[in-house]
């Protein structure tokens, strides 16, 4: 994950910009509970995608099989990364 600092005139009033900041699970301004909820939402989305891909593979993906397996691997890595982030936040909460 890459954190980026972006400053520009009117950033406080730019609704699109504020949405991006709020939706980011890495946003340090979010409370740990919000970060955890965002991370869990992301995991839920990835699990839905993962399930859809597995279903496509079971039904026979033909030419797409190689790509679908690559997407499964990417989803597994993303879920592992998100779980690590959850563990880090939970550990910080136990040891402030």
C-alpha positions as protocol buffer text, in pm:
chain_id: "A"
residue {
  index: 1
  type: UNK
  ca { x: 0 y: 0 z: 0 }
}
residue {
  index: 2
  type: UNK
  ca { x: 118 y: 348 z: -80 }
}
residue {
  index: 3
  type: UNK
  ca { x: 20 y: 652 z: 123 }
}
residue {
  index: 4
  type: UNK
  ca { x: 12 y: 981 z: -64 }
}
residue {
  index: 5
  type: UNK
  ca { x: -10 y: 1333 z: 73 }
}
residue {
  index: 6
  type: UNK
  ca { x: -211 y: 1553 z: -160 }
}
residue {
  index: 7
  type: UNK
  ca { x: -266 y: 1920 z: -87 }
}
residue {
  index: 8
  type: UNK
  ca { x: -443 y: 2171 z: -306 }
}
residue {
  index: 9
  type: UNK
  ca { x: -652 y: 2486 z: -271 }
}
residue {
  index: 10
  type: UNK
  ca { x: -1009 y: 2394 z: -185 }
}
residue {
  index: 11
  type: UNK
  ca { x: -932 y: 2040 z: -67 }
}
residue {
  index: 12
  type: UNK
  ca { x: -1161 y: 2088 z: 231 }
}
residue {
  index: 13
  type: UNK
  ca { x: -1452 y: 2178 z: 3 }
}
residue {
  index: 14
  type: UNK
  ca { x: -1383 y: 1915 z: -266 }
}
residue {
  index: 15
  type: UNK
  ca { x: -1646 y: 1653 z: -193 }
}
residue {
  index: 16
  type: UNK
  ca { x: -1484 y: 1393 z: -423 }
}
residue {
  index: 17
  type: UNK
  ca { x: -1156 y: 1434 z: -238 }
}
residue {
  index: 18
  type: UNK
  ca { x: -1313 y: 1401 z: 106 }
}
residue {
  index: 19
  type: UNK
  ca { x: -1490 y: 1081 z: -2 }
}
residue {
  index: 20
  type: UNK
  ca { x: -1160 y: 929 z: -107 }
}
residue {
  index: 21
  type: UNK
  ca { x: -1005 y: 1017 z: 227 }
}
residue {
  index: 22
  type: UNK
  ca { x: -1295 y: 879 z: 428 }
}
residue {
  index: 23
  type: UNK
  ca { x: -1319 y: 559 z: 225 }
}
residue {
  index: 24
  type: UNK
  ca { x: -952 y: 483 z: 270 }
}
residue {
  index: 25
  type: UNK
  ca { x: -894 y: 218 z: 536 }
}
residue {
  index: 26
  type: UNK
  ca { x: -540 y: 350 z: 573 }
}
residue {
  index: 27
  type: UNK
  ca { x: -664 y: 696 z: 668 }
}
residue {
  index: 28
  type: UNK
  ca { x: -494 y: 761 z: 1000 }
}
residue {
  index: 29
  type: UNK
  ca { x: -769 y: 1004 z: 1097 }
}
residue {
  index: 30
  type: UNK
  ca { x: -1025 y: 724 z: 1116 }
}
residue {
  index: 31
  type: UNK
  ca { x: -1088 y: 566 z: 1452 }
}
residue {
  index: 32
  type: UNK
  ca { x: -970 y: 204 z: 1484 }
}
residue {
  index: 33
  type: UNK
  ca { x: -1331 y: 83 z: 1478 }
}
residue {
  index: 34
  type: UNK
  ca { x: -1388 y: 261 z: 1146 }
}
residue {
  index: 35
  type: UNK
  ca { x: -1064 y: 126 z: 1005 }
}
residue {
  index: 36
  type: UNK
  ca { x: -1163 y: -227 z: 1105 }
}
residue {
  index: 37
  type: UNK
  ca { x: -1509 y: -187 z: 954 }
}
residue {
  index: 38
  type: UNK
  ca { x: -1362 y: -58 z: 626 }
}
residue {
  index: 39
  type: UNK
  ca { x: -1110 y: -342 z: 612 }
}
residue {
  index: 40
  type: UNK
  ca { x: -1380 y: -600 z: 680 }
}
residue {
  index: 41
  type: UNK
  ca { x: -1598 y: -449 z: 408 }
}
residue {
  index: 42
  type: UNK
  ca { x: -1307 y: -479 z: 166 }
}
residue {
  index: 43
  type: UNK
  ca { x: -1258 y: -843 z: 267 }
}
residue {
  index: 44
  type: UNK
  ca { x: -1629 y: -910 z: 209 }
}
residue {
  index: 45
  type: UNK
  ca { x: -1602 y: -764 z: -140 }
}
residue {
  index: 46
  type: UNK
  ca { x: -1295 y: -972 z: -217 }
}
residue {
  index: 47
  type: UNK
  ca { x: -1467 y: -1285 z: -87 }
}
residue {
  index: 48
  type: UNK
  ca { x: -1760 y: -1219 z: -321 }
}
residue {
  index: 49
  type: UNK
  ca { x: -1521 y: -1182 z: -614 }
}
residue {
  index: 50
  type: UNK
  ca { x: -1328 y: -1492 z: -505 }
}
residue {
  index: 51
  type: UNK
  ca { x: -1650 y: -1694 z: -489 }
}
residue {
  index: 52
  type: UNK
  ca { x: -1758 y: -1574 z: -834 }
}
residue {
  index: 53
  type: UNK
  ca { x: -1423 y: -1669 z: -983 }
}
residue {
  index: 54
  type: UNK
  ca { x: -1432 y: -2014 z: -824 }
}
residue {
  index: 55
  type: UNK
  ca { x: -1781 y: -2068 z: -966 }
}
residue {
  index: 56
  type: UNK
  ca { x: -1660 y: -1972 z: -1313 }
}
residue {
  index: 57
  type: UNK
  ca { x: -1370 y: -2215 z: -1283 }
}
residue {
  index: 58
  type: UNK
  ca { x: -1606 y: -2497 z: -1177 }
}
residue {
  index: 59
  type: UNK
  ca { x: -1831 y: -2427 z: -1476 }
}
residue {
  index: 60
  type: UNK
  ca { x: -1533 y: -2443 z: -1710 }
}
residue {
  index: 61
  type: UNK
  ca { x: -1354 y: -2124 z: -1795 }
}
residue {
  index: 62
  type: UNK
  ca { x: -1183 y: -2237 z: -2112 }
}
residue {
  index: 63
  type: UNK
  ca { x: -941 y: -1976 z: -2237 }
}
residue {
  index: 64
  type: UNK
  ca { x: -1001 y: -1760 z: -1929 }
}
residue {
  index: 65
  type: UNK
  ca { x: -884 y: -2025 z: -1681 }
}
residue {
  index: 66
  type: UNK
  ca { x: -529 y: -1893 z: -1661 }
}
residue {
  index: 67
  type: UNK
  ca { x: -649 y: -1536 z: -1599 }
}
residue {
  index: 68
  type: UNK
  ca { x: -908 y: -1647 z: -1345 }
}
residue {
  index: 69
  type: UNK
  ca { x: -649 y: -1843 z: -1149 }
}
residue {
  index: 70
  type: UNK
  ca { x: -428 y: -1534 z: -1148 }
}
residue {
  index: 71
  type: UNK
  ca { x: -722 y: -1331 z: -1012 }
}
residue {
  index: 72
  type: UNK
  ca { x: -779 y: -1593 z: -741 }
}
residue {
  index: 73
  type: UNK
  ca { x: -415 y: -1559 z: -638 }
}
residue {
  index: 74
  type: UNK
  ca { x: -446 y: -1180 z: -631 }
}
residue {
  index: 75
  type: UNK
  ca { x: -760 y: -1204 z: -417 }
}
residue {
  index: 76
  type: UNK
  ca { x: -584 y: -1440 z: -174 }
}
residue {
  index: 77
  type: UNK
  ca { x: -293 y: -1199 z: -141 }
}
residue {
  index: 78
  type: UNK
  ca { x: -526 y: -904 z: -87 }
}
residue {
  index: 79
  type: UNK
  ca { x: -719 y: -1091 z: 181 }
}
residue {
  index: 80
  type: UNK
  ca { x: -396 y: -1186 z: 357 }
}
residue {
  index: 81
  type: UNK
  ca { x: -278 y: -823 z: 345 }
}
residue {
  index: 82
  type: UNK
  ca { x: -609 y: -693 z: 480 }
}
residue {
  index: 83
  type: UNK
  ca { x: -606 y: -953 z: 758 }
}
residue {
  index: 84
  type: UNK
  ca { x: -254 y: -842 z: 854 }
}
residue {
  index: 85
  type: UNK
  ca { x: -377 y: -482 z: 870 }
}
residue {
  index: 86
  type: UNK
  ca { x: -668 y: -590 z: 1090 }
}
residue {
  index: 87
  type: UNK
  ca { x: -430 y: -776 z: 1321 }
}
residue {
  index: 88
  type: UNK
  ca { x: -203 y: -470 z: 1345 }
}
residue {
  index: 89
  type: UNK
  ca { x: -493 y: -241 z: 1435 }
}
residue {
  index: 90
  type: UNK
  ca { x: -625 y: -489 z: 1691 }
}
residue {
  index: 91
  type: UNK
  ca { x: -277 y: -528 z: 1846 }
}
residue {
  index: 92
  type: UNK
  ca { x: -242 y: -151 z: 1874 }
}
residue {
  index: 93
  type: UNK
  ca { x: -577 y: -137 z: 2048 }
}
residue {
  index: 94
  type: UNK
  ca { x: -463 y: -393 z: 2303 }
}
residue {
  index: 95
  type: UNK
  ca { x: -128 y: -220 z: 2357 }
}
residue {
  index: 96
  type: UNK
  ca { x: -183 y: 157 z: 2321 }
}
